[in-house]
Amino acid sequence: MSGPTPEYGQQPEYGGQPPYGQQPQYGQQPQYGQQPGPGGGQYPPPGGYDGGYGQPPVSPKNGVGIAALILGILSILAFWTFGFGIFLGIIAVVLGVLGRGRVKRREATNGGVATTGLVLGVLGIIGGAVFIALSVWVFNEIGGRDLATCLSEAGGNADRVQQCQEEFTNNIENQFSVTLTPAPTP
């Protein structure tokens, strides 16, 4: 060692360290890599926060959960579009599951948003499927299947196509007139 131990408030000589087993006195900065105190360990590298893990803090990856929520809302709004709402709902469910996985791994902080997107996606799928089923049922009830058969048998004959359309229109008018006409009073 090249000199006496520095006193309170003084810095040791350049490159100097306190004798083995002694701690730096109050007001002194230990050298990089030197033992910091009774707990042992080394000081982190200068110039950055290490968060206790040797890495800078990372912002949460909440984008997947937010995308799930947006697509879930759109699937609810688009359930009546014959399949587009179902498509958006499936994507929302997948992204919601991925977002919840990120929350469990502590990579994201928006578990509620991801869960809401997942639930809205499921509701969009259910709404779209019910809408399609009801549309098919109504189409068959008003004679849509008969119209399709008639049109396929008509081929390119314009007169026959016109006749099929008139039969379909009469069928619809008859179904609604029976339903809407009050029963005669005795």
ChimeraX attribute file (.defattr): number of C-alpha atoms within 10 A of each C-alpha:
attribute: neighborCount
match mode: 1-to-1
recipient: residues
	/A:1	10
	/A:2	10
	/A:3	10
	/A:4	11
	/A:5	18
	/A:6	16
	/A:7	13
	/A:8	11
	/A:9	10
	/A:10	13
	/A:11	17
	/A:12	20
	/A:13	13
	/A:14	8
	/A:15	8
	/A:16	16
	/A:17	21
	/A:18	17
	/A:19	11
	/A:20	6
	/A:21	7
	/A:22	11
	/A:23	16
	/A:24	23
	/A:25	17
	/A:26	10
	/A:27	11
	/A:28	15
	/A:29	14
	/A:30	19
	/A:31	16
	/A:32	12
	/A:33	11
	/A:34	15
	/A:35	17
	/A:36	16
	/A:37	12
	/A:38	7
	/A:39	7
	/A:40	9
	/A:41	11
	/A:42	13
	/A:43	13
	/A:44	15
	/A:45	11
	/A:46	8
	/A:47	6
	/A:48	10
	/A:49	13
	/A:50	13
	/A:51	11
	/A:52	9
	/A:53	9
	/A:54	11
	/A:55	10
	/A:56	11
	/A:57	11
	/A:58	8
	/A:59	9
	/A:60	13
	/A:61	16
	/A:62	19
	/A:63	14
	/A:64	23
	/A:65	31
	/A:66	22
	/A:67	19
	/A:68	32
	/A:69	26
	/A:70	19
	/A:71	27
	/A:72	33
	/A:73	23
	/A:74	19
	/A:75	32
	/A:76	22
	/A:77	14
	/A:78	21
	/A:79	25
	/A:80	19
	/A:81	13
	/A:82	15
	/A:83	17
	/A:84	17
	/A:85	28
	/A:86	26
	/A:87	18
	/A:88	24
	/A:89	33
	/A:90	21
	/A:91	21
	/A:92	35
	/A:93	27
	/A:94	15
	/A:95	26
	/A:96	31
	/A:97	20
	/A:98	17
	/A:99	31
	/A:100	24
	/A:101	16
	/A:102	21
	/A:103	20
	/A:104	12
	/A:105	10
	/A:106	13
	/A:107	16
	/A:108	20
	/A:109	19
	/A:110	20
	/A:111	21
	/A:112	16
	/A:113	21
	/A:114	33
	/A:115	21
	/A:116	21
	/A:117	32
	/A:118	30
	/A:119	20
	/A:120	25
	/A:121	33
	/A:122	22
	/A:123	21
	/A:124	31
	/A:125	27
	/A:126	18
	/A:127	21
	/A:128	26
	/A:129	18
	/A:130	14
	/A:131	17
	/A:132	17
	/A:133	13
	/A:134	12
	/A:135	14
	/A:136	13
	/A:137	12
	/A:138	12
	/A:139	14
	/A:140	13
	/A:141	13
	/A:142	18
	/A:143	17
	/A:144	17
	/A:145	14
	/A:146	16
	/A:147	21
	/A:148	14
	/A:149	12
	/A:150	18
	/A:151	18
	/A:152	11
	/A:153	13
	/A:154	16
	/A:155	10
	/A:156	10
	/A:157	10
	/A:158	10
	/A:159	9
	/A:160	15
	/A:161	18
	/A:162	13
	/A:163	14
	/A:164	20
	/A:165	15
	/A:166	13
	/A:167	16
	/A:168	20
	/A:169	15
	/A:170	12
	/A:171	16
	/A:172	15
	/A:173	13
	/A:174	13
	/A:175	14
	/A:176	12
	/A:177	11
	/A:178	10
	/A:179	10
	/A:180	9
	/A:181	8
	/A:182	8
	/A:183	8
	/A:184	5
	/A:185	4
	/A:186	3
